[in-house]
Amino acid sequence: MITKEELRIVLQECAAAGLPEHVDDDTPIAMDSFALVWLQHLLQERHQTLLEVRNSQLTELNSLNAIYAFLTKSESRP
């Protein structure tokens, strides 16, 4: 399972996709489809972690804490 610190590093590397360069736990993140695809790619490539998000869920991914909760909830499903 990915740690919150590992996720923070990945998110900070998504600055070119429009995400903030510095990400605290509650830094507001406006996730668009480009940023989502880049985040999904980095998570899969570096941590073998799938981030499967429906369009209706995109607005839920609005901070590091929210994305981490989404990931850990997804990983605990069978």
Gaussian input, Z-matrix of N, CA and C with variables (Angstrom, degrees):
# hf/3-21g

backbone

0 1
 N
 C     1     B1
 C     2     B2     1     A1
 N     3     B3     2     A2     1     D1
 C     4     B4     3     A3     2     D2
 C     5     B5     4     A4     3     D3
 N     6     B6     5     A5     4     D4
 C     7     B7     6     A6     5     D5
 C     8     B8     7     A7     6     D6
 N     9     B9     8     A8     7     D7
 C    10    B10     9     A9     8     D8
 C    11    B11    10    A10     9     D9
 N    12    B12    11    A11    10    D10
 C    13    B13    12    A12    11    D11
 C    14    B14    13    A13    12    D12
 N    15    B15    14    A14    13    D13
 C    16    B16    15    A15    14    D14
 C    17    B17    16    A16    15    D15
 N    18    B18    17    A17    16    D16
 C    19    B19    18    A18    17    D17
 C    20    B20    19    A19    18    D18
 N    21    B21    20    A20    19    D19
 C    22    B22    21    A21    20    D20
 C    23    B23    22    A22    21    D21
 N    24    B24    23    A23    22    D22
 C    25    B25    24    A24    23    D23
 C    26    B26    25    A25    24    D24
 N    27    B27    26    A26    25    D25
 C    28    B28    27    A27    26    D26
 C    29    B29    28    A28    27    D27
 N    30    B30    29    A29    28    D28
 C    31    B31    30    A30    29    D29
 C    32    B32    31    A31    30    D30
 N    33    B33    32    A32    31    D31
 C    34    B34    33    A33    32    D32
 C    35    B35    34    A34    33    D33
 N    36    B36    35    A35    34    D34
 C    37    B37    36    A36    35    D35
 C    38    B38    37    A37    36    D36
 N    39    B39    38    A38    37    D37
 C    40    B40    39    A39    38    D38
 C    41    B41    40    A40    39    D39
 N    42    B42    41    A41    40    D40
 C    43    B43    42    A42    41    D41
 C    44    B44    43    A43    42    D42
 N    45    B45    44    A44    43    D43
 C    46    B46    45    A45    44    D44
 C    47    B47    46    A46    45    D45
 N    48    B48    47    A47    46    D46
 C    49    B49    48    A48    47    D47
 C    50    B50    49    A49    48    D48
 N    51    B51    50    A50    49    D49
 C    52    B52    51    A51    50    D50
 C    53    B53    52    A52    51    D51
 N    54    B54    53    A53    52    D52
 C    55    B55    54    A54    53    D53
 C    56    B56    55    A55    54    D54
 N    57    B57    56    A56    55    D55
 C    58    B58    57    A57    56    D56
 C    59    B59    58    A58    57    D57
 N    60    B60    59    A59    58    D58
 C    61    B61    60    A60    59    D59
 C    62    B62    61    A61    60    D60
 N    63    B63    62    A62    61    D61
 C    64    B64    63    A63    62    D62
 C    65    B65    64    A64    63    D63
 N    66    B66    65    A65    64    D64
 C    67    B67    66    A66    65    D65
 C    68    B68    67    A67    66    D66
 N    69    B69    68    A68    67    D67
 C    70    B70    69    A69    68    D68
 C    71    B71    70    A70    69    D69
 N    72    B72    71    A71    70    D70
 C    73    B73    72    A72    71    D71
 C    74    B74    73    A73    72    D72
 N    75    B75    74    A74    73    D73
 C    76    B76    75    A75    74    D74
 C    77    B77    76    A76    75    D75
 N    78    B78    77    A77    76    D76
 C    79    B79    78    A78    77    D77
 C    80    B80    79    A79    78    D78
 N    81    B81    80    A80    79    D79
 C    82    B82    81    A81    80    D80
 C    83    B83    82    A82    81    D81
 N    84    B84    83    A83    82    D82
 C    85    B85    84    A84    83    D83
 C    86    B86    85    A85    84    D84
 N    87    B87    86    A86    85    D85
 C    88    B88    87    A87    86    D86
 C    89    B89    88    A88    87    D87
 N    90    B90    89    A89    88    D88
 C    91    B91    90    A90    89    D89
 C    92    B92    91    A91    90    D90
 N    93    B93    92    A92    91    D91
 C    94    B94    93    A93    92    D92
 C    95    B95    94    A94    93    D93
 N    96    B96    95    A95    94    D94
 C    97    B97    96    A96    95    D95
 C    98    B98    97    A97    96    D96
 N    99    B99    98    A98    97    D97
 C   100   B100    99    A99    98    D98
 C   101   B101   100   A100    99    D99
 N   102   B102   101   A101   100   D100
 C   103   B103   102   A102   101   D101
 C   104   B104   103   A103   102   D102
 N   105   B105   104   A104   103   D103
 C   106   B106   105   A105   104   D104
 C   107   B107   106   A106   105   D105
 N   108   B108   107   A107   106   D106
 C   109   B109   108   A108   107   D107
 C   110   B110   109   A109   108   D108
 N   111   B111   110   A110   109   D109
 C   112   B112   111   A111   110   D110
 C   113   B113   112   A112   111   D111
 N   114   B114   113   A113   112   D112
 C   115   B115   114   A114   113   D113
 C   116   B116   115   A115   114   D114
 N   117   B117   116   A116   115   D115
 C   118   B118   117   A117   116   D116
 C   119   B119   118   A118   117   D117
 N   120   B120   119   A119   118   D118
 C   121   B121   120   A120   119   D119
 C   122   B122   121   A121   120   D120
 N   123   B123   122   A122   121   D121
 C   124   B124   123   A123   122   D122
 C   125   B125   124   A124   123   D123
 N   126   B126   125   A125   124   D124
 C   127   B127   126   A126   125   D125
 C   128   B128   127   A127   126   D126
 N   129   B129   128   A128   127   D127
 C   130   B130   129   A129   128   D128
 C   131   B131   130   A130   129   D129
 N   132   B132   131   A131   130   D130
 C   133   B133   132   A132   131   D131
 C   134   B134   133   A133   132   D132
 N   135   B135   134   A134   133   D133
 C   136   B136   135   A135   134   D134
 C   137   B137   136   A136   135   D135
 N   138   B138   137   A137   136   D136
 C   139   B139   138   A138   137   D137
 C   140   B140   139   A139   138   D138
 N   141   B141   140   A140   139   D139
 C   142   B142   141   A141   140   D140
 C   143   B143   142   A142   141   D141
 N   144   B144   143   A143   142   D142
 C   145   B145   144   A144   143   D143
 C   146   B146   145   A145   144   D144
 N   147   B147   146   A146   145   D145
 C   148   B148   147   A147   146   D146
 C   149   B149   148   A148   147   D147
 N   150   B150   149   A149   148   D148
 C   151   B151   150   A150   149   D149
 C   152   B152   151   A151   150   D150
 N   153   B153   152   A152   151   D151
 C   154   B154   153   A153   152   D152
 C   155   B155   154   A154   153   D153
 N   156   B156   155   A155   154   D154
 C   157   B157   156   A156   155   D155
 C   158   B158   157   A157   156   D156
 N   159   B159   158   A158   157   D157
 C   160   B160   159   A159   158   D158
 C   161   B161   160   A160   159   D159
 N   162   B162   161   A161   160   D160
 C   163   B163   162   A162   161   D161
 C   164   B164   163   A163   162   D162
 N   165   B165   164   A164   163   D163
 C   166   B166   165   A165   164   D164
 C   167   B167   166   A166   165   D165
 N   168   B168   167   A167   166   D166
 C   169   B169   168   A168   167   D167
 C   170   B170   169   A169   168   D168
 N   171   B171   170   A170   169   D169
 C   172   B172   171   A171   170   D170
 C   173   B173   172   A172   171   D171
 N   174   B174   173   A173   172   D172
 C   175   B175   174   A174   173   D173
 C   176   B176   175   A175   174   D174
 N   177   B177   176   A176   175   D175
 C   178   B178   177   A177   176   D176
 C   179   B179   178   A178   177   D177
 N   180   B180   179   A179   178   D178
 C   181   B181   180   A180   179   D179
 C   182   B182   181   A181   180   D180
 N   183   B183   182   A182   181   D181
 C   184   B184   183   A183   182   D182
 C   185   B185   184   A184   183   D183
 N   186   B186   185   A185   184   D184
 C   187   B187   186   A186   185   D185
 C   188   B188   187   A187   186   D186
 N   189   B189   188   A188   187   D187
 C   190   B190   189   A189   188   D188
 C   191   B191   190   A190   189   D189
 N   192   B192   191   A191   190   D190
 C   193   B193   192   A192   191   D191
 C   194   B194   193   A193   192   D192
 N   195   B195   194   A194   193   D193
 C   196   B196   195   A195   194   D194
 C   197   B197   196   A196   195   D195
 N   198   B198   197   A197   196   D196
 C   199   B199   198   A198   197   D197
 C   200   B200   199   A199   198   D198
 N   201   B201   200   A200   199   D199
 C   202   B202   201   A201   200   D200
 C   203   B203   202   A202   201   D201
 N   204   B204   203   A203   202   D202
 C   205   B205   204   A204   203   D203
 C   206   B206   205   A205   204   D204
 N   207   B207   206   A206   205   D205
 C   208   B208   207   A207   206   D206
 C   209   B209   208   A208   207   D207
 N   210   B210   209   A209   208   D208
 C   211   B211   210   A210   209   D209
 C   212   B212   211   A211   210   D210
 N   213   B213   212   A212   211   D211
 C   214   B214   213   A213   212   D212
 C   215   B215   214   A214   213   D213
 N   216   B216   215   A215   214   D214
 C   217   B217   216   A216   215   D215
 C   218   B218   217   A217   216   D216
 N   219   B219   218   A218   217   D217
 C   220   B220   219   A219   218   D218
 C   221   B221   220   A220   219   D219
 N   222   B222   221   A221   220   D220
 C   223   B223   222   A222   221   D221
 C   224   B224   223   A223   222   D222
 N   225   B225   224   A224   223   D223
 C   226   B226   225   A225   224   D224
 C   227   B227   226   A226   225   D225
 N   228   B228   227   A227   226   D226
 C   229   B229   228   A228   227   D227
 C   230   B230   229   A229   228   D228
 N   231   B231   230   A230   229   D229
 C   232   B232   231   A231   230   D230
 C   233   B233   232   A232   231   D231

   B1=1.4479
   B2=1.5314
   B3=1.3052
   B4=1.4596
   B5=1.5288
   B6=1.3269
   B7=1.4603
   B8=1.5269
   B9=1.3070
   B10=1.4609
   B11=1.5277
   B12=1.3218
   B13=1.4688
   B14=1.5236
   B15=1.3209
   B16=1.4680
   B17=1.5255
   B18=1.3245
   B19=1.4607
   B20=1.5215
   B21=1.3309
   B22=1.4632
   B23=1.5310
   B24=1.3288
   B25=1.4677
   B26=1.5256
   B27=1.3154
   B28=1.4667
   B29=1.5251
   B30=1.3179
   B31=1.4675
   B32=1.5224
   B33=1.3212
   B34=1.4543
   B35=1.5244
   B36=1.3146
   B37=1.4532
   B38=1.5265
   B39=1.3171
   B40=1.4658
   B41=1.5289
   B42=1.3247
   B43=1.4670
   B44=1.5257
   B45=1.3150
   B46=1.4611
   B47=1.5266
   B48=1.3209
   B49=1.4647
   B50=1.5232
   B51=1.3291
   B52=1.4531
   B53=1.5162
   B54=1.3149
   B55=1.4624
   B56=1.5258
   B57=1.3540
   B58=1.4712
   B59=1.5306
   B60=1.3310
   B61=1.4643
   B62=1.5266
   B63=1.3208
   B64=1.4612
   B65=1.5205
   B66=1.3187
   B67=1.4590
   B68=1.5219
   B69=1.3391
   B70=1.4577
   B71=1.5288
   B72=1.3084
   B73=1.4627
   B74=1.5230
   B75=1.3314
   B76=1.4564
   B77=1.5274
   B78=1.3298
   B79=1.4675
   B80=1.5238
   B81=1.3321
   B82=1.4675
   B83=1.5289
   B84=1.3112
   B85=1.4607
   B86=1.5201
   B87=1.3172
   B88=1.4649
   B89=1.5305
   B90=1.3082
   B91=1.4585
   B92=1.5261
   B93=1.3334
   B94=1.4598
   B95=1.5273
   B96=1.3218
   B97=1.4620
   B98=1.5269
   B99=1.3368
   B100=1.4595
   B101=1.5311
   B102=1.3197
   B103=1.4706
   B104=1.5278
   B105=1.3230
   B106=1.4633
   B107=1.5280
   B108=1.3193
   B109=1.4680
   B110=1.5239
   B111=1.3122
   B112=1.4665
   B113=1.5288
   B114=1.3339
   B115=1.4638
   B116=1.5241
   B117=1.3137
   B118=1.4644
   B119=1.5291
   B120=1.3201
   B121=1.4612
   B122=1.5308
   B123=1.3247
   B124=1.4693
   B125=1.5257
   B126=1.3180
   B127=1.4682
   B128=1.5212
   B129=1.3104
   B130=1.4665
   B131=1.5237
   B132=1.3256
   B133=1.4621
   B134=1.5266
   B135=1.3152
   B136=1.4642
   B137=1.5169
   B138=1.3472
   B139=1.4693
   B140=1.5195
   B141=1.3343
   B142=1.4574
   B143=1.5357
   B144=1.3141
   B145=1.4648
   B146=1.5158
   B147=1.3268
   B148=1.4596
   B149=1.5190
   B150=1.3080
   B151=1.4643
   B152=1.5223
   B153=1.3161
   B154=1.4539
   B155=1.5207
   B156=1.3307
   B157=1.4603
   B158=1.5215
   B159=1.3161
   B160=1.4640
   B161=1.5257
   B162=1.3156
   B163=1.4661
   B164=1.5218
   B165=1.3065
   B166=1.4589
   B167=1.5267
   B168=1.3281
   B169=1.4629
   B170=1.5239
   B171=1.3132
   B172=1.4642
   B173=1.5279
   B174=1.3194
   B175=1.4656
   B176=1.5312
   B177=1.3283
   B178=1.4670
   B179=1.5250
   B180=1.3206
   B181=1.4656
   B182=1.5220
   B183=1.3343
   B184=1.4622
   B185=1.5317
   B186=1.3331
   B187=1.4737
   B188=1.5254
   B189=1.3087
   B190=1.4557
   B191=1.5185
   B192=1.3207
   B193=1.4616
   B194=1.5220
   B195=1.3289
   B196=1.4661
   B197=1.5298
   B198=1.3164
   B199=1.4707
   B200=1.5222
   B201=1.3257
   B202=1.4616
   B203=1.5298
   B204=1.3270
   B205=1.4678
   B206=1.5296
   B207=1.3245
   B208=1.4619
   B209=1.5333
   B210=1.3237
   B211=1.4652
   B212=1.5199
   B213=1.3134
   B214=1.4597
   B215=1.5241
   B216=1.3134
   B217=1.4703
   B218=1.5272
   B219=1.3222
   B220=1.4655
   B221=1.5376
   B222=1.3201
   B223=1.4682
   B224=1.5216
   B225=1.3176
   B226=1.4685
   B227=1.5275
   B228=1.3399
   B229=1.4638
   B230=1.5099
   B231=1.3475
   B232=1.4757
   B233=1.5109
   A1=108.76
   A2=115.99
   A3=121.88
   A4=109.80
   A5=116.02
   A6=119.75
   A7=109.44
   A8=115.15
   A9=119.41
   A10=111.01
   A11=117.46
   A12=120.56
   A13=111.21
   A14=117.45
   A15=120.58
   A16=110.23
   A17=116.50
   A18=120.81
   A19=110.40
   A20=117.62
   A21=121.73
   A22=110.63
   A23=116.48
   A24=121.01
   A25=110.48
   A26=116.93
   A27=120.67
   A28=110.17
   A29=117.25
   A30=120.39
   A31=111.20
   A32=117.29
   A33=120.29
   A34=111.31
   A35=117.13
   A36=120.72
   A37=111.90
   A38=116.93
   A39=121.36
   A40=111.51
   A41=118.10
   A42=121.19
   A43=110.82
   A44=117.71
   A45=120.93
   A46=111.55
   A47=116.35
   A48=121.31
   A49=111.05
   A50=116.58
   A51=120.19
   A52=115.44
   A53=117.83
   A54=119.95
   A55=109.01
   A56=117.27
   A57=120.22
   A58=111.79
   A59=115.88
   A60=120.87
   A61=111.67
   A62=117.53
   A63=122.27
   A64=107.47
   A65=116.57
   A66=120.76
   A67=109.72
   A68=116.43
   A69=121.62
   A70=107.53
   A71=117.08
   A72=120.44
   A73=113.06
   A74=117.05
   A75=120.78
   A76=113.80
   A77=117.75
   A78=120.56
   A79=108.51
   A80=118.54
   A81=119.59
   A82=111.02
   A83=114.75
   A84=121.72
   A85=107.67
   A86=115.87
   A87=121.15
   A88=106.63
   A89=115.79
   A90=121.59
   A91=109.60
   A92=115.88
   A93=119.38
   A94=107.74
   A95=116.87
   A96=119.54
   A97=111.99
   A98=118.26
   A99=121.04
   A100=110.70
   A101=116.53
   A102=120.59
   A103=110.52
   A104=116.75
   A105=120.66
   A106=111.02
   A107=117.21
   A108=120.57
   A109=110.37
   A110=116.94
   A111=120.22
   A112=110.62
   A113=116.93
   A114=121.03
   A115=110.14
   A116=117.50
   A117=120.84
   A118=110.64
   A119=116.74
   A120=121.29
   A121=111.23
   A122=116.92
   A123=120.04
   A124=111.71
   A125=117.38
   A126=120.11
   A127=110.95
   A128=116.84
   A129=120.79
   A130=111.23
   A131=115.91
   A132=120.62
   A133=113.05
   A134=116.81
   A135=120.51
   A136=114.84
   A137=116.39
   A138=118.73
   A139=113.14
   A140=116.67
   A141=121.38
   A142=111.19
   A143=114.83
   A144=122.83
   A145=109.01
   A146=115.82
   A147=120.82
   A148=109.85
   A149=115.32
   A150=121.64
   A151=106.20
   A152=115.21
   A153=120.95
   A154=108.70
   A155=115.18
   A156=121.74
   A157=109.34
   A158=115.58
   A159=120.04
   A160=108.10
   A161=116.52
   A162=120.73
   A163=111.75
   A164=117.00
   A165=120.67
   A166=112.73
   A167=117.76
   A168=122.04
   A169=112.98
   A170=117.04
   A171=120.96
   A172=112.65
   A173=117.97
   A174=120.55
   A175=112.68
   A176=117.10
   A177=120.51
   A178=111.78
   A179=117.23
   A180=121.96
   A181=109.43
   A182=115.57
   A183=120.66
   A184=114.62
   A185=117.16
   A186=121.38
   A187=108.30
   A188=116.09
   A189=120.71
   A190=110.16
   A191=116.95
   A192=120.20
   A193=111.70
   A194=117.40
   A195=121.54
   A196=111.03
   A197=117.15
   A198=120.07
   A199=110.08
   A200=116.85
   A201=120.53
   A202=110.36
   A203=117.19
   A204=120.75
   A205=110.30
   A206=116.90
   A207=121.56
   A208=109.86
   A209=116.72
   A210=120.86
   A211=112.14
   A212=117.36
   A213=119.69
   A214=110.97
   A215=117.26
   A216=120.37
   A217=109.20
   A218=117.10
   A219=122.20
   A220=110.71
   A221=116.78
   A222=120.83
   A223=111.95
   A224=117.50
   A225=119.54
   A226=112.27
   A227=117.06
   A228=119.52
   A229=110.09
   A230=116.15
   A231=119.48
   A232=111.93
   D1=140.69
   D2=179.26
   D3=-72.38
   D4=142.68
   D5=176.70
   D6=-88.83
   D7=165.04
   D8=178.45
   D9=-64.16
   D10=-36.59
   D11=178.61
   D12=-66.58
   D13=-40.25
   D14=177.06
   D15=-63.40
   D16=-40.77
   D17=177.93
   D18=-64.47
   D19=-40.49
   D20=178.18
   D21=-58.12
   D22=-44.53
   D23=179.67
   D24=-62.17
   D25=-44.28
   D26=179.31
   D27=-62.92
   D28=-44.01
   D29=179.45
   D30=-62.12
   D31=-41.39
   D32=179.59
   D33=-65.58
   D34=-29.50
   D35=177.05
   D36=-75.86
   D37=-9.59
   D38=177.78
   D39=-91.59
   D40=14.72
   D41=-179.59
   D42=-58.62
   D43=-35.05
   D44=178.64
   D45=-65.03
   D46=-20.08
   D47=178.73
   D48=-93.08
   D49=10.40
   D50=176.10
   D51=99.21
   D52=2.69
   D53=177.86
   D54=-87.94
   D55=158.29
   D56=-178.52
   D57=-62.40
   D58=149.73
   D59=177.91
   D60=-72.99
   D61=-30.90
   D62=178.13
   D63=-117.28
   D64=126.39
   D65=-175.05
   D66=-123.89
   D67=111.55
   D68=169.42
   D69=-88.44
   D70=174.76
   D71=-177.89
   D72=-56.13
   D73=-37.10
   D74=-175.82
   D75=-114.46
   D76=16.45
   D77=175.65
   D78=-58.65
   D79=126.74
   D80=178.46
   D81=-62.63
   D82=131.65
   D83=178.69
   D84=-122.24
   D85=127.20
   D86=175.00
   D87=-101.95
   D88=96.60
   D89=-176.08
   D90=-84.47
   D91=119.30
   D92=173.02
   D93=-108.12
   D94=-179.87
   D95=-174.73
   D96=-65.32
   D97=-35.79
   D98=178.62
   D99=-64.75
   D100=-47.94
   D101=178.98
   D102=-62.60
   D103=-38.77
   D104=179.42
   D105=-62.75
   D106=-46.45
   D107=-179.71
   D108=-61.87
   D109=-42.33
   D110=179.51
   D111=-65.40
   D112=-42.83
   D113=177.59
   D114=-62.20
   D115=-45.58
   D116=178.87
   D117=-58.83
   D118=-43.54
   D119=179.99
   D120=-60.81
   D121=-49.35
   D122=-178.31
   D123=-64.84
   D124=-40.56
   D125=179.34
   D126=-64.04
   D127=-42.02
   D128=179.53
   D129=-67.70
   D130=-45.72
   D131=-176.61
   D132=-66.69
   D133=-43.66
   D134=-172.59
   D135=-94.63
   D136=-28.11
   D137=-173.18
   D138=-127.82
   D139=6.87
   D140=-178.43
   D141=48.37
   D142=40.75
   D143=-178.01
   D144=-113.68
   D145=125.61
   D146=177.82
   D147=-92.76
   D148=129.86
   D149=174.71
   D150=-113.10
   D151=95.70
   D152=-178.71
   D153=-99.03
   D154=113.03
   D155=-174.07
   D156=-126.73
   D157=131.23
   D158=171.54
   D159=-84.94
   D160=154.57
   D161=179.94
   D162=-52.23
   D163=-38.47
   D164=-178.72
   D165=-67.32
   D166=-16.84
   D167=-179.17
   D168=-95.86
   D169=-9.14
   D170=-173.70
   D171=-57.37
   D172=-39.80
   D173=-179.01
   D174=-68.93
   D175=-18.44
   D176=177.81
   D177=-70.95
   D178=-22.93
   D179=-176.47
   D180=-88.02
   D181=67.59
   D182=-170.41
   D183=-110.43
   D184=8.13
   D185=176.03
   D186=-164.80
   D187=166.85
   D188=175.94
   D189=-58.36
   D190=-46.09
   D191=179.45
   D192=-58.25
   D193=-43.49
   D194=-178.57
   D195=-66.21
   D196=-42.23
   D197=179.68
   D198=-67.30
   D199=-41.45
   D200=179.46
   D201=-63.59
   D202=-42.98
   D203=177.94
   D204=-62.47
   D205=-41.75
   D206=178.92
   D207=-61.97
   D208=-46.01
   D209=179.90
   D210=-63.59
   D211=-46.66
   D212=-176.57
   D213=-69.81
   D214=-31.90
   D215=175.54
   D216=-68.11
   D217=-41.06
   D218=179.93
   D219=-66.05
   D220=-39.78
   D221=-178.13
   D222=-70.02
   D223=-24.50
   D224=-177.95
   D225=-85.67
   D226=-9.61
   D227=176.70
   D228=-75.68
   D229=146.02
   D230=179.21
   D231=-69.72

